[in-house]
Amino acid sequence: MTSQVRGVQLARLLGQWHALPGRRRSPDYAALAAAVRGLLADGRLPLGVRLPAERELAEALRISRTTVTAAYRQLRETGHLASRRGAGSWTMLPGTHRVASTGLWTPLDDRDMIDLGVAALAAPPELVPAAHAAVEDLPRYLSGAGYHPTGIIELREAVARAYTARGLPTSAEQIMVTSGTQHALDLVLRLALAPGGNVLVESPTYPNALAALAARRARISTHGLAVDGPGWDADLLLGSVRQTRPKLAYLIPEFQNPTGHLMPAELRERLVATAHAAGTDLVIDESFVDLPLDGTPLPPPTAVFDRHSRVISIGGMSKPYWGGLRIGWVRASAPQVQRLAAARVGVDMASPVLDQLVAVHLLAQAPAIVAARRDQLVTQRDALLDVLAERLPDWRVEVPRGGVTLWAELDGPISSALSRAAEEVGVRLAPGPRFGLDGTLERFLRLPFTLPAADLVEAVGRLAAIRYDLDRGAGRPRWREPAVIA
Ligand SMILES: Cc1ncc(COP(=O)(O)O)c(C=O)c1O
């Protein structure tokens, strides 16, 4: 069944459409069409929804029907709207875009694109030797069926040792290997959250976590992070937990994606106590825990303060090692791990043995690999900061003490407009609103420093050029597909 967006809903989504940057000389209908394309571009208006009738939208926006008619006509011409007389108009994409059946937007391969939508490093040089070594190990597993729903024991032991080394004693029974951190989150949500349950998340937060929550039809409330300082406001965060008593809170305390914030030890301790009193389970995403930069000391893991199995930690290989491995894990109590494994059997049975063996070999070299990753990230982060200061000095950035992303405060609410224009000059961006729920965050842009410094410098040069054009209202950018964000 086609869903419909009502006039007042679309008006709310459109917000300040008439005041978008770069529209000074464009007529109202063109600005309205551009704003609708913007909503499609950053995923806030889904594909295939029926737009309100022209009269209804005109009333909701308090503009003339002729303006809406002209805007819809333009959207039809650009391939963003399909209409059938008497039946209405549906959002769609121009023919050059393909959309997976899941509704995931899949960008066409474009080798010349500098992709700043994905915050992940290329594989380290140790990966191929680790893969060879894993093949050598494989015969040890070939006499069995190969299904290990909680993971192969040597990887579980290696992950458990890493937690123990961080000051959180952990046994292999408390580890379940998954196919990536995202898979870990999805499984935990299946286990810990009934459909429609209420969940607290940070704002901004990791977009694919929001997608996983949406799949559980979670009712989501947010804790707004400050751009500067520690990010989390302790009183507000703990107050929200006490008042809303969410079933679950999903937080990224180490070098939060996208802001890069690091939650102090004291707040971790208070958070765990407050969550326990409120009956809230904490899902702690430690994706970036291996990546403190500049020698930043790490607070104890959040689960250190947990005495009641309230904290489920998730993490994985993607950020320090390689996303293409698809290896992640859950750390929970042994009974929780058993329940997760039972849930998992109905999903994907188990993770590939060979990939787990590669992970074992990489973890055995963790100190050297991770040290090199940190050096690389510091060089790239500093190159990005330098070129931003030089080319876009009005953008405000805090220097992140770890992780792989900057959260830039722009010089206006231009994030989606900039992202659309950036596609035209071969730079793919993840605009601020993708990291929130309510279409706000237009003043922000996540900039990962995972690409080589030369690419980052080139990308910022291109952004600086189009930033200037946006102000001058130069040529309406041809809309391209939004990025897969990771
Ligand atoms: C906070 C966070 N969680 C989860 C993931 C997904 O990680 P994985 O590739 O291990 O599924 C990412 C990747 O960007 C992330 O930033």
The ligand as an SDF file (V2000), in Angstrom:
LIG
                    3D

 16 16  0  0  0  0  0  0  0  0999 V2000
   28.9990    3.8020   15.5350 C   0  0  0  0  0  0  0  0  0  0  0  0
   29.0210    2.7190   14.4980 C   0  0  0  0  0  0  0  0  0  0  0  0
   28.4220    1.5550   14.7670 N   0  0  0  0  0  0  0  0  0  0  0  0
   28.3940    0.5680   13.8610 C   0  0  0  0  0  0  0  0  0  0  0  0
   29.0040    0.6990   12.6460 C   0  0  0  0  0  0  0  0  0  0  0  0
   28.9170   -0.4370   11.6690 C   0  0  0  0  0  0  0  0  0  0  0  0
   30.0510   -1.1960   11.7800 O   0  0  0  0  0  0  0  0  0  0  0  0
   30.2430   -2.5930   11.0460 P   0  0  0  0  0  0  0  0  0  0  0  0
   30.9140   -2.2950    9.7500 O   0  0  0  0  0  0  0  0  0  0  0  0
   31.1220   -3.3590   11.9860 O   0  0  0  0  0  0  0  0  0  0  0  0
   28.9190   -3.2330   10.8810 O   0  0  0  0  0  0  0  0  0  0  0  0
   29.6420    1.8830   12.3260 C   0  0  0  0  0  0  0  0  0  0  0  0
   30.2620    2.0610   10.9950 C   0  0  0  0  0  0  0  0  0  0  0  0
   30.3850    3.1650   10.5210 O   0  0  0  0  0  0  0  0  0  0  0  0
   29.6560    2.9280   13.2780 C   0  0  0  0  0  0  0  0  0  0  0  0
   30.2420    4.0890   13.0210 O   0  0  0  0  0  0  0  0  0  0  0  0
  1  2  1  0
  2  3  1  0
  2 15  2  0
  3  4  2  0
  4  5  1  0
  5  6  1  0
  5 12  2  0
  6  7  1  0
  7  8  1  0
  8  9  2  0
  8 10  1  0
  8 11  1  0
 12 13  1  0
 12 15  1  0
 13 14  2  0
 15 16  1  0
M  END
$$$$
